[in-house]
Structures are given as C-alpha cells and as structure tokens.
Amino acid sequence: MYSTITRLIGTVCILSLFACGGGSSSDGPSSSSPASERSSSSASSTPVVSSASSSDVSSSVSIPSSVSSASLSSSISSASQGFSSSSDSTLSDIPLQSQITKVQPMTGIVLWADSHNSSVLKTEDDYIQLEYAYVRPSDVVTGDNQYDWSMVDNLLAQVSGRGKQVILRWYYVYPGRETAVPDYIKDDSNYHETIESSEGEDTGFPDWSHPELQQAHLDFYTAFAARYDHDPRIAFLQVGFGLWGEYHIYDPEVRLGENFPSKAFQTTFLKHLDTVFDELHWSISIDAGDSSNTPIANDAELRALQFGNFDDSFMHSEHADYNADMWRVFSHTARYAHSPHGGELSYYSDYDQENALNVEGMYGRTYEALSEEFNITYMIGNDQPEYQSNERIKQAGMANGYKFHITAFQASSSHSVVTVENRGIAPIYYDAYVAINGVRAEQSLKGLLPDESLQVEINAGGSEPVLTIESDRLVAGQVIQFEADL
C-alpha cells in the first residue's frame, strides 16, 4: 500500500509519462519491448523519483499491476482537482481606494422632519441622514386597541422619500398644549386631567392614576412594535414621560402617580418595551437617572435592559456636572457598546445654540470632543442652519457614529478575506455586512467597537472583486461608505 504522498508523486509522474508519449530512456524498457515484458517489469517495480531532469523522472515510473485503469483514472482526476483547488485558493492582495465623503446612515446632526425640506441639507444626501419628529398617541389611537397608523405611515413615506430615516418620540405633554391622551380615555368620567402652568404656558397633564391610561399605554407600544419593529424607515425610537417625554417636569412639581407615572408603572413599562422590541433600538432621557422621580438609579435589573440614552441639553455650560452625573447612572462607557447615544444641542441659552458647533468650541470643549467622550451617534440640531454653514454641519455629523476602514483585502477566484476596522466613536447598531460581488459575509459588523477590527470571509472573489457594505436597515438611496488605501 502506497502512502498518500508517494501515490501523489507517482500520479504526477504518470501524467508526465503520458504527456511525453511513454518517456523512453536508455535505462528503461524500450518502446519495442513486448507487452508482457513491460508488464512483468512494471509488476516488479515501485515508483521511483529521480533527482535528475523531468524527463528522467517521467521515464523512471513503473505502474504496479495491482493499480487498475479505473483507479489510475481516479487518481489522475483527484490529483487534477487537487491542483485546481490549490490554485483557486491562492489569495492575492487586492488594491482598493475609497473615501468617506458624507455623513453615514443612522448618524450625524438631525433636523426636524417638518423643517428645511427645500434646503440642500435635505435634498442631497451628503449632510443629513436622520430626521426627527414628535408624535402624539392621540393621532393614532382611536379606541381601545384600535389604531389608525396613516399619520405614521405618511410621515415615514415623506422622510424615506428624501433618502433619510426618522427618529420618533411619542409624548403626552407639551407646554402650552392639551395632552396627547386618546379621546376615548378622556371621555371616561373617572379620568381627571389637570391644566397647570408649565414653562409659562397653560399645559395639560395626564391622569396617571387611571388604570385605562396605563393599560392603553402598554397596548399602544405592543401594537407599534408589531407594526414597525423591523421597518428600516425608523432608525431609533425615544420614549419617556413628563415634558416632551424627557423624564422631567420643571413646573409644576412632579407628583408620582398623578401627573407623572408611579415608579411601579415605570418599571412595568420599561420591562414591557424590552419584551416587545426585538430589533428597533429605543432610548430614554438621561434625566431618568434622577432617583427622586424614577426607579432606574436604584434598580440594577432595569439598568441592565438594552436601551440607549439621549441628552437634551448637550454642550450646555454645566454639562460636566449634572449631565455627566446622569450619564454615569447608566454606565455610559459600557452601554454605548450595545445601544445608541444621542440627544439635542442645548437650548438653555441663545449662546448655546449659536456656538454649539463652533469649531473653536464653547465652555472649554468642542462638539467633536464631547461627542467622543459620550460616544454620540446622533444629535438633534434643527436650528444649526441659522448659525453654521452646511459644510460645518456635515463636518460635525461625520464626527459621530461609526467609520469603517478596510485595512486588508485578499481574494482568489472564488474566495475573499477582508479586514474591517471601526475608526469612529461608536458602533453601528444594526446588522451590516461586507459583501463581495453582492455575496455577503456571514459575520455582521454590528457592535464592532471603536479601534476594533474584524476579519471576515466571503465565498466570492475574482480578479476584480467589488467590495461593498450592505445592510437591510437602510432606505433607498442610502449607502454605507468606507475608507481604504490598499
């Protein structure tokens, strides 16, 4: 019985022998020798490889009589396939040049969905990828577990039609307005809202003691998740209670279980969201870290839920004090690894709005530096077009979120190996895949942290392979770009 290596060597020699028409030599049997003589000689010989020339190698091969023509054919075929496979699997470096030239999907400065729609900021895709909208449950809920989603669908169609994605925030309380509690609940004689001055305006506050409002609130998010959890037109969801859904009431005072939900119901609600959403990322205000109004600061189980955070006074003068303390309640240096961080540029003063994106910074830090400190993916800045150029808004937006660099790219005729590094300040929060000629890698780039790399393999290649990054969480017109200098 021959070893695998010996048989392979013998097969190679046989191939050479056939190619040379028998490979005669003065030391071997002559072409005129009788067949029986050649057969006898073959039967008593074993394969031999000479250190001489290739013709000597081919002429020194003898085939044992025990090797049938069928097995010989099989050996030749196997050897041929082996050499072909070896050739196909040889990886070569692939040159690649690419640049990130615009804000990436699901990141950057955010404008409201009803503002600046004729501006180049919205009509082109270089500057803005996200739009923001406050939405009212009363515009959707028509009765007990009855919903008319046309308002939401129309909004999503408009935003996605501009090649953008939306961030939604549902709210009940907005200064100077009636509550957004559904009418069928307001019509209940046992439901009692209050109207009080807030932010200098008469403002409606829900009756959170009413069990039907509590149940309707849970049912609403169940229905919303069932319909939109996997909808790529929605990038992120913000939720909360109090003024604008930001987990605070400046005036009047917070009265738990009355104008603000009890801590028990807040706990129920947060756990409910964790159950109904599978893909869509939801976030709560950093003000929810205030233990006087919410249960989260003192409940490790709630803090372990996979929610993101938003900061609605980003860059203000005392951000390093109160805001930073609230961020720490949520362990922001770890939370951003799985859930997005965002917010809104401070409206505490006109100065804040005028200088939040000033390249020189304000209060001793720049927007880019504070974004990196808190791993910011997006930031609402609807008034920034009044104070900053389009290019500055783009520059600030490009400093947020992920930024993919291709650091290595090799391919054979049917296989590719690619190394991707994230040089941004946050990961991408939805699945995205390196693709070669439209064939995706199995490993997702989701969760790839800043300064980390991932090597992926793809079952596609060729002499001029085309590399892209694909995601099913994008809308038409959106493209995930990458840097490369190979």
C-alpha positions as CSV (number, residue, x, y, z in Angstrom):
1,M,0.0,0.0,0.0
2,Y,1.5,3.3,-1.0
3,S,1.4,6.4,1.2
4,T,-0.7,9.3,0.1
5,I,2.4,11.4,-0.7
6,T,4.0,8.6,-2.7
7,R,0.9,8.0,-4.7
8,L,0.6,11.7,-5.4
9,I,4.2,11.8,-6.6
10,G,3.6,8.8,-8.7
11,T,0.5,10.2,-10.3
12,V,2.3,13.4,-11.2
13,C,5.0,11.3,-12.8
14,I,2.4,9.3,-14.7
15,L,0.8,12.4,-16.0
16,S,4.3,13.4,-17.3
17,L,4.8,10.0,-18.7
18,F,1.6,10.1,-20.7
19,A,2.3,13.7,-21.9
20,C,5.7,12.5,-23.2
21,G,4.3,9.6,-25.1
22,G,5.9,6.9,-22.9
23,G,9.1,8.8,-21.9
24,S,11.7,6.3,-23.2
25,S,15.2,6.3,-21.9
26,S,18.2,4.2,-22.4
27,D,17.9,2.7,-19.0
28,G,14.2,1.8,-19.2
29,P,12.3,-0.7,-21.3
30,S,12.4,0.3,-25.0
31,S,9.2,1.1,-26.9
32,S,9.7,-2.1,-28.9
33,S,9.7,-4.4,-25.9
34,P,6.9,-6.9,-25.8
35,A,3.8,-6.0,-23.8
36,S,4.3,-9.0,-21.5
37,E,7.9,-7.9,-20.8
38,R,6.8,-4.4,-20.0
39,S,4.0,-5.7,-17.8
40,S,6.4,-8.0,-15.9
41,S,8.8,-5.2,-15.4
42,S,6.0,-3.0,-14.1
43,A,4.8,-5.6,-11.7
44,S,8.1,-6.0,-10.0
45,S,8.8,-2.3,-9.7
46,T,7.8,0.5,-7.3
47,P,7.5,4.2,-8.2
48,V,10.9,6.0,-8.1
49,V,11.6,9.7,-8.3
50,S,15.0,10.7,-9.7
51,S,16.8,13.8,-8.8
52,A,17.6,14.2,-12.5
53,S,15.7,16.1,-15.2
54,S,11.9,16.0,-15.6
55,S,12.3,13.5,-18.5
56,D,14.3,11.2,-16.2
57,V,11.5,11.5,-13.6
58,S,8.9,10.5,-16.1
59,S,10.9,7.7,-17.5
60,S,11.6,6.1,-14.1
61,V,8.0,5.5,-13.2
62,S,6.7,1.9,-13.1
63,I,3.0,1.2,-12.5
64,P,2.1,-1.8,-10.3
65,S,-0.1,-4.3,-11.9
66,S,-2.4,-4.0,-8.9
67,V,-3.4,-0.5,-10.0
68,S,-6.3,-0.8,-12.3
69,S,-7.0,1.6,-15.1
70,A,-10.1,2.8,-13.2
71,S,-8.2,3.6,-10.1
72,L,-5.4,5.2,-12.2
73,S,-8.0,7.4,-13.8
74,S,-9.5,8.3,-10.4
75,S,-6.1,9.1,-9.1
76,I,-5.3,11.4,-12.0
77,S,-8.7,13.1,-11.7
78,S,-8.2,13.6,-7.9
79,A,-4.7,15.0,-8.4
80,S,-6.0,17.3,-11.1
81,Q,-8.8,18.5,-8.9
82,G,-6.4,19.0,-6.0
83,F,-4.1,21.1,-8.1
84,S,-7.1,23.1,-9.4
85,S,-8.4,23.7,-5.8
86,S,-4.9,24.7,-4.6
87,S,-4.7,27.3,-7.4
88,D,-8.3,28.6,-6.7
89,S,-7.5,29.1,-3.0
90,T,-4.4,31.2,-3.6
91,L,-5.1,34.6,-2.1
92,S,-3.7,37.7,-3.7
93,D,-3.7,41.3,-2.4
94,I,-6.4,43.4,-4.0
95,P,-5.8,47.1,-4.5
96,L,-8.6,49.3,-3.2
97,Q,-9.0,53.0,-2.9
98,S,-12.1,54.5,-1.2
99,Q,-13.1,57.6,0.9
100,I,-15.9,58.5,3.2
101,T,-17.3,61.7,1.7
102,K,-20.5,62.2,3.6
103,V,-22.4,61.6,6.8
104,Q,-23.1,57.9,7.3
105,P,-26.5,56.4,7.6
106,M,-28.1,56.5,11.1
107,T,-25.6,59.0,12.3
108,G,-24.9,62.8,12.4
109,I,-26.7,66.0,13.0
110,V,-30.5,65.6,12.9
111,L,-33.1,68.1,11.5
112,W,-36.8,68.0,12.3
113,A,-38.9,66.3,9.6
114,D,-41.0,69.4,9.0
115,S,-38.1,71.9,8.7
116,H,-35.5,72.8,6.0
117,N,-37.1,70.4,3.5
118,S,-36.2,72.6,0.5
119,S,-32.7,73.1,1.7
120,V,-29.7,71.3,0.1
121,L,-29.3,69.8,3.6
122,K,-32.3,67.7,2.9
123,T,-32.4,67.5,-0.9
124,E,-28.9,66.0,-1.1
125,D,-27.5,63.1,0.9
126,D,-24.1,64.5,2.0
127,Y,-25.2,66.4,5.1
128,I,-28.2,64.8,6.9
129,Q,-29.1,61.2,7.2
130,L,-31.7,61.5,10.0
131,E,-34.9,63.5,10.6
132,Y,-36.8,63.9,13.9
133,A,-40.5,64.0,14.7
134,Y,-42.6,64.4,17.9
135,V,-45.6,62.2,17.6
136,R,-48.9,62.0,19.6
137,P,-50.6,58.8,20.6
138,S,-53.9,60.6,20.2
139,D,-53.3,60.9,16.5
140,V,-53.2,57.1,16.2
141,V,-55.3,55.6,19.0
142,T,-59.0,55.7,18.0
143,G,-60.4,53.4,20.7
144,D,-59.5,50.5,23.0
145,N,-56.9,48.6,21.0
146,Q,-57.9,50.4,17.8
147,Y,-55.4,52.2,15.8
148,D,-55.1,54.3,12.6
149,W,-51.5,54.3,11.6
150,S,-51.9,56.5,8.5
151,M,-50.3,59.5,10.1
152,V,-47.1,57.5,10.9
153,D,-47.1,55.8,7.5
154,N,-47.4,59.2,5.7
155,L,-44.5,60.6,7.8
156,L,-42.3,57.6,7.1
157,A,-43.0,57.8,3.4
158,Q,-42.1,61.5,3.3
159,V,-38.9,61.1,5.2
160,S,-37.7,58.0,3.4
161,G,-38.7,59.6,0.1
162,R,-35.9,62.1,0.8
163,G,-33.5,59.2,1.4
164,K,-33.5,59.8,5.2
165,Q,-34.5,57.8,8.2
166,V,-36.6,59.1,11.1
167,I,-36.2,59.2,14.9
168,L,-39.6,59.2,16.6
169,R,-40.5,60.4,20.1
170,W,-44.1,59.7,21.4
171,Y,-45.2,62.2,24.0
172,Y,-48.3,63.2,26.1
173,V,-47.2,66.6,27.5
174,Y,-46.0,69.6,25.5
175,P,-46.0,73.1,27.1
176,G,-49.0,75.2,26.0
177,R,-50.9,72.3,24.6
178,E,-53.6,69.8,25.6
179,T,-52.4,66.3,26.4
180,A,-52.0,63.7,23.7
181,V,-54.1,61.2,25.6
182,P,-56.5,59.4,23.3
183,D,-60.0,60.8,23.3
184,Y,-61.8,57.6,24.4
185,I,-59.9,57.8,27.7
186,K,-60.6,61.5,28.2
187,D,-64.3,60.7,27.8
188,D,-64.2,58.4,30.8
189,S,-65.9,60.1,33.7
190,N,-63.4,58.6,36.1
191,Y,-60.4,60.1,34.3
192,H,-59.3,63.5,35.6
193,E,-56.6,65.6,33.8
194,T,-55.1,68.8,35.2
195,I,-54.2,72.0,33.5
196,E,-51.3,73.9,35.1
197,S,-48.8,76.5,34.2
198,S,-45.6,75.0,32.8
199,E,-42.8,76.9,31.0
200,G,-45.1,79.9,31.4
201,E,-48.0,78.4,29.5
202,D,-51.2,76.6,30.4
203,T,-50.4,72.9,29.9
204,G,-52.4,69.7,30.1
205,F,-51.1,66.8,32.3
206,P,-52.4,63.2,32.1
207,D,-54.1,61.4,35.0
208,W,-51.6,58.6,35.6
209,S,-53.7,57.2,38.4
210,H,-56.2,55.9,35.8
211,P,-55.8,52.2,35.0
212,E,-57.1,52.5,31.5
213,L,-54.4,55.1,30.6
214,Q,-51.8,52.7,31.9
215,Q,-53.1,49.7,30.0
216,A,-53.6,51.7,26.8
217,H,-50.0,52.9,27.1
218,L,-48.7,49.4,27.2
219,D,-51.1,48.2,24.5
220,F,-50.0,51.1,22.2
221,Y,-46.3,50.1,22.3
222,T,-47.2,46.5,21.7
223,A,-49.1,47.4,18.6
224,F,-46.4,49.9,17.4
225,A,-43.7,47.3,17.8
226,A,-45.7,44.6,16.0
227,R,-46.0,47.0,13.0
228,Y,-42.7,48.9,12.9
229,D,-40.0,46.9,14.8
230,H,-38.3,45.8,11.6
231,D,-39.1,48.9,9.5
232,P,-35.9,50.4,8.1
233,R,-37.5,53.8,7.8
234,I,-37.3,54.2,11.5
235,A,-33.7,54.5,12.8
236,F,-34.3,55.0,16.5
237,L,-37.2,55.4,19.0
238,Q,-37.2,57.7,22.0
239,V,-39.7,57.2,24.9
240,G,-40.4,58.8,28.2
241,F,-42.8,60.8,30.4
242,G,-43.2,64.4,31.5
243,L,-42.5,67.5,29.4
244,W,-41.7,66.4,25.8
245,G,-41.2,62.9,27.1
246,E,-37.9,63.9,28.7
247,Y,-38.5,62.4,32.2
248,H,-38.8,65.7,33.9
249,I,-41.3,68.4,34.8
250,Y,-39.7,71.7,35.8
251,D,-43.0,73.2,36.9
252,P,-45.4,72.3,38.4
253,E,-43.7,69.8,40.7
254,V,-43.7,66.1,39.8
255,R,-46.5,64.2,41.6
256,L,-45.8,60.5,41.2
257,G,-49.0,58.5,40.3
258,E,-50.8,61.7,39.3
259,N,-49.2,64.0,36.7
260,F,-46.3,61.5,36.3
261,P,-46.4,57.7,36.4
262,S,-45.6,55.9,39.6
263,K,-42.3,54.2,39.9
264,A,-44.1,50.9,39.8
265,F,-45.7,51.6,36.5
266,Q,-42.5,53.0,35.1
267,T,-40.8,49.7,36.0
268,T,-43.6,47.8,34.3
269,F,-43.4,49.9,31.2
270,L,-39.6,49.6,30.7
271,K,-39.7,45.8,31.1
272,H,-42.6,45.8,28.6
273,L,-40.5,47.6,26.0
274,D,-37.7,45.2,26.5
275,T,-40.2,42.4,25.6
276,V,-42.0,43.8,22.6
277,F,-39.0,45.2,20.7
278,D,-36.6,42.8,19.0
279,E,-34.7,45.0,16.5
280,L,-35.6,48.7,16.8
281,H,-33.4,50.5,19.3
282,W,-35.3,52.5,21.9
283,S,-33.9,55.1,24.2
284,I,-34.8,57.1,27.3
285,S,-33.6,60.5,28.5
286,I,-30.6,60.7,30.8
287,D,-32.9,62.6,33.2
288,A,-34.4,59.2,34.0
289,G,-31.3,58.8,36.2
290,D,-32.9,61.1,38.8
291,S,-33.8,58.7,41.6
292,S,-36.4,61.1,43.0
293,N,-38.7,60.6,40.0
294,T,-37.8,57.3,38.5
295,P,-36.8,53.8,39.8
296,I,-33.9,53.2,37.5
297,A,-31.0,54.5,39.5
298,N,-31.8,52.1,42.3
299,D,-32.8,49.1,40.2
300,A,-29.9,47.1,38.7
301,E,-32.3,44.9,36.8
302,L,-33.8,47.9,35.0
303,R,-30.4,49.3,34.2
304,A,-29.4,46.0,32.6
305,L,-32.1,46.4,30.0
306,Q,-30.8,47.1,26.5
307,F,-31.9,50.7,26.0
308,G,-30.0,53.7,24.8
309,N,-29.9,57.3,26.2
310,F,-30.5,60.8,24.9
311,D,-29.2,64.0,26.3
312,D,-31.5,67.0,25.6
313,S,-29.1,69.8,26.8
314,F,-25.8,68.6,25.1
315,M,-22.9,71.1,25.3
316,H,-24.5,73.4,27.9
317,S,-22.3,75.2,30.4
318,E,-22.8,72.8,33.3
319,H,-22.7,69.6,31.2
320,A,-19.7,68.3,33.1
321,D,-21.8,68.4,36.4
322,Y,-25.5,67.3,36.2
323,N,-25.5,65.8,32.7
324,A,-22.3,63.8,33.3
325,D,-23.7,62.5,36.6
326,M,-26.8,61.3,34.8
327,W,-24.8,59.6,32.1
328,R,-22.8,57.8,34.7
329,V,-26.0,56.4,36.3
330,F,-26.4,54.5,33.1
331,S,-22.8,53.4,32.8
332,H,-22.5,55.1,29.5
333,T,-18.9,53.9,28.8
334,A,-20.3,50.4,28.6
335,R,-23.9,51.0,27.4
336,Y,-22.9,52.5,24.1
337,A,-21.4,49.2,23.1
338,H,-24.9,47.8,22.5
339,S,-27.3,50.8,22.5
340,P,-27.1,54.2,20.8
341,H,-26.3,57.5,22.5
342,G,-27.9,60.7,21.1
343,G,-29.5,63.9,22.2
344,E,-30.2,67.5,21.3
345,L,-27.9,70.6,21.4
346,S,-28.7,72.8,24.4
347,Y,-31.4,75.4,24.3
348,Y,-30.5,76.7,27.7
349,S,-29.4,80.0,26.1
350,D,-29.2,81.6,22.6
351,Y,-25.4,81.5,23.1
352,D,-25.6,77.7,23.4
353,Q,-27.4,77.4,20.1
354,E,-25.1,79.9,18.4
355,N,-21.9,78.2,19.4
356,A,-22.7,74.5,20.0
357,L,-21.0,73.6,16.7
358,N,-18.4,76.5,16.7
359,V,-15.2,74.9,15.5
360,E,-13.5,76.7,18.4
361,G,-15.9,75.1,20.9
362,M,-17.6,76.7,23.9
363,Y,-17.2,76.3,27.7
364,G,-13.8,74.8,27.1
365,R,-14.7,71.9,24.8
366,T,-15.6,71.3,21.1
367,Y,-18.6,69.3,19.8
368,E,-16.3,66.7,18.5
369,A,-14.5,66.2,21.8
370,L,-17.7,65.9,23.9
371,S,-19.2,63.6,21.3
372,E,-16.3,61.3,21.6
373,E,-16.4,61.4,25.4
374,F,-20.0,60.1,25.3
375,N,-19.8,58.0,22.1
376,I,-22.6,60.0,20.4
377,T,-24.2,58.6,17.3
378,Y,-26.7,61.3,16.5
379,M,-27.6,64.8,17.7
380,I,-30.7,67.0,17.0
381,G,-29.6,70.4,15.8
382,N,-32.6,71.8,14.0
383,D,-31.6,75.5,14.4
384,Q,-27.9,75.0,13.4
385,P,-28.5,76.1,9.7
386,E,-29.1,79.6,11.2
387,Y,-25.6,79.7,12.7
388,Q,-23.4,77.3,10.8
389,S,-22.5,76.6,7.2
390,N,-23.7,73.4,5.5
391,E,-20.1,72.2,5.4
392,R,-19.7,72.7,9.2
393,I,-22.9,70.8,9.9
394,K,-21.6,68.0,7.6
395,Q,-18.2,68.0,9.3
396,A,-19.8,67.8,12.8
397,G,-22.1,65.0,11.7
398,M,-19.2,63.0,10.2
399,A,-17.6,63.0,13.6
400,N,-20.5,61.0,15.1
401,G,-21.1,57.2,15.0
402,Y,-19.1,54.5,13.1
403,K,-16.5,54.9,10.5
404,F,-15.3,51.8,8.6
405,H,-11.8,51.4,7.2
406,I,-10.8,48.4,5.1
407,T,-7.3,47.6,6.2
408,A,-6.7,44.3,4.3
409,F,-8.3,42.7,1.2
410,Q,-7.3,39.5,-0.4
411,A,-9.1,37.3,-2.9
412,S,-8.8,34.2,-5.0
413,S,-11.0,33.2,-7.9
414,S,-13.8,32.1,-5.5
415,H,-12.9,33.4,-2.0
416,S,-12.1,36.7,-0.3
417,V,-10.8,37.7,3.1
418,V,-11.4,41.3,4.3
419,T,-10.4,43.1,7.5
420,V,-12.5,46.0,8.7
421,E,-11.6,48.4,11.4
422,N,-14.0,50.9,13.1
423,R,-12.3,54.2,13.4
424,G,-15.4,56.1,14.5
425,I,-16.6,56.8,18.1
426,A,-19.5,54.3,18.3
427,P,-20.5,51.0,16.6
428,I,-23.2,50.5,14.0
429,Y,-26.3,49.3,15.9
430,Y,-27.9,47.2,13.1
431,D,-26.6,44.3,11.1
432,A,-24.3,45.3,8.2
433,Y,-22.2,43.0,6.1
434,V,-19.1,43.2,3.9
435,A,-20.1,41.9,0.5
436,I,-18.0,40.8,-2.5
437,N,-19.8,40.9,-5.8
438,G,-23.1,41.0,-3.9
439,V,-22.3,38.0,-1.8
440,R,-22.4,38.8,1.9
441,A,-20.1,37.6,4.7
442,E,-21.7,35.7,7.5
443,Q,-20.2,37.8,10.2
444,S,-22.0,41.1,10.9
445,L,-20.3,44.5,11.6
446,K,-23.0,45.3,14.2
447,G,-21.3,46.1,17.5
448,L,-17.8,46.5,16.2
449,L,-16.4,48.9,18.7
450,P,-14.1,51.9,18.0
451,D,-10.5,50.8,17.3
452,E,-11.5,47.2,16.9
453,S,-11.1,45.1,13.8
454,L,-13.0,42.2,12.3
455,Q,-11.7,39.7,9.7
456,V,-14.5,38.3,7.5
457,E,-14.5,35.6,4.8
458,I,-16.8,35.7,1.8
459,N,-17.4,32.9,-0.7
460,A,-16.9,35.1,-3.7
461,G,-13.8,36.6,-5.4
462,G,-12.3,37.0,-8.9
463,S,-9.6,39.1,-10.5
464,E,-11.5,42.4,-10.0
465,P,-13.8,41.8,-7.0
466,V,-16.2,44.5,-6.0
467,L,-16.4,45.3,-2.2
468,T,-19.4,46.9,-0.6
469,I,-21.0,47.1,2.8
470,E,-24.7,46.2,2.8
471,S,-27.5,46.5,5.4
472,D,-31.2,45.7,5.3
473,R,-31.8,48.6,7.7
474,L,-31.3,51.3,5.1
475,V,-33.8,53.1,2.9
476,A,-33.4,53.6,-0.9
477,G,-30.5,55.9,-1.7
478,Q,-28.5,55.3,1.5
479,V,-25.0,53.8,1.2
480,I,-22.5,52.8,3.9
481,Q,-19.2,54.1,2.8
482,F,-15.7,53.1,3.9
483,E,-12.1,54.3,3.8
484,A,-9.4,52.2,2.0
485,D,-5.9,52.8,0.8
486,L,-4.6,49.5,-0.4
